[in-house]
């Protein structure tokens, strides 16, 4: 239920710097909690607004962490912005309390000088917050599109993931609960482990925009409470046209009060920037009391106090002799703490040709392992070709492989002339190209392989493969059988490993395609016919090194991981334990192997094996390594057939195998 009257206290702030002349305003309104957040980083040209739901944790997390993930990606590109959102979403899942349903929209901008007179503005928009760019000289607008559940493309993705879009609400809601169709967090809507992030009911993948601006143009970011009340053009009139030369804080305060007069029913956050670097001025924040003194409702008074304290101020009614009461504001420690996620280490820096970007923050990094950073030569990083019919589960297995060995593999993004599916992003899922451009690049020899599949061109560029290998990663290519045949004949891929993922039957494949819900009946039949041909081709001698049948996803994943440990021996080394030496000897030997040396780089994993009476020693070694911060990946026990020395008959003995994942400097 909304409050009996709106909380009209205003949090205001201003700053100058690389972005330009900037100000923000925030107001709680009639909502019982304030769940918006924002980020303004003049030094890096970053600004963002976040609209939380079901708690403020997700929005606060984005405000503190998303810009760090953007910086860690290095180059300010469209694909890196998407990667930053996905990394932030993944980190949030581990950081928020178990069972948290909190989620947040996120709309961010990166502003960079393009030429002496022009600016490049990159926008990432996930949800129904909004960014607009007003070109002052032409009085024209660029604007992002809101992600609403009833949008046809969004609705198709939601329903394909098993969700519903309820029209009983205004606006429509996902599963009758959430009014936006994309968000970070909101993990209750991201429960299908067989779907990639972009295909979940609620997707964390943003739309990316690239706009051109000149100094003096205006960039506006706001949460949906503003846009549900006023149009983009009305905000331009109220803020940009009125704000030229005026006090921006006053202009924004007036605009939010107008929203309240128009009965806005959500939290309100608005940021305005007159673009063009100006003399630096550190951000200064303060709070205005609004209608605090007129408020009688105890619950509303408590919310005034909570809102002000969120921005570092206390508010009380001060009684004065022979004068009306006054609202007294005093600086205080913000509650909740503004840096509530400061205990987290900095995100891992994405290497750029082996070098860390200069503008990224220093400090401990988490989450990735770079193969060359461990001293491995590039020739050991043989590309991995994975082929199979559409719908067989290649994408899911590739994701599990990349999650299982973080940072070791790099996914080669293929190019295609087909249209994007709901939730797919250019540069992330595919490089989407027009037919003529792709044909010319093929003629120029820029593609390792290409094929006509289901009426569209698909292909893998030489640059996509080489750049991954040179940066110290095993390049994964997700291609079809035609492409695999072309790759087999390329000298540049002479050392590549080839895997074919096969369905248990064409009937099962057809069932999976229908469940996916993204294809017409005609396309399903085309894919089934093509699959039969691909399965037959997979039997050709010398084409594929291994065929894995994806009957059970867990078993197929296990077989794939074991294959990787065989094909890439640097991933794992083995310690064989016997009962002839003390536990301390093996603990020290295992620690030495995991530490590595200049002559023998440390493996990513260590396998500890033992038989019979040595099994307890193996368990003790594994426990000691775990206490040092290394992680146990798997434990296998069973019986092994051996022939004891001096005997002719074999016997079955108990054995154990424990795989330890090394704690890296990036962990």
PyMOL commands that set and color helices and strands:
alter all, ss='L'
color gray80, all
select helices_A, chain A and resi 57-72+78-95+152-160+187-189+197-199+224-227+232-243+248-261+292-294+298-310+372-374+378-380+394-404+435-443+462-470+481-488+491-493+506-516+521-537+553-567+569-571+583-595+612-627
alter helices_A, ss='H'
color red, helices_A
select strands_A, chain A and resi 10-16+20-27+36-41+46-53+103-104+106-113+118-126+130-135+140-143+165-166+173-174+184-185+207-214+218-222+268-275+281-288+313-320+323-331+346-347+365-366+384-388+409-412+415-416+431-432+447-453+456-461+474-479+497-502+546-549+572-577+605-611+631-642+651-661
alter strands_A, ss='S'
color yellow, strands_A
deselect
rebuild
show_as cartoon
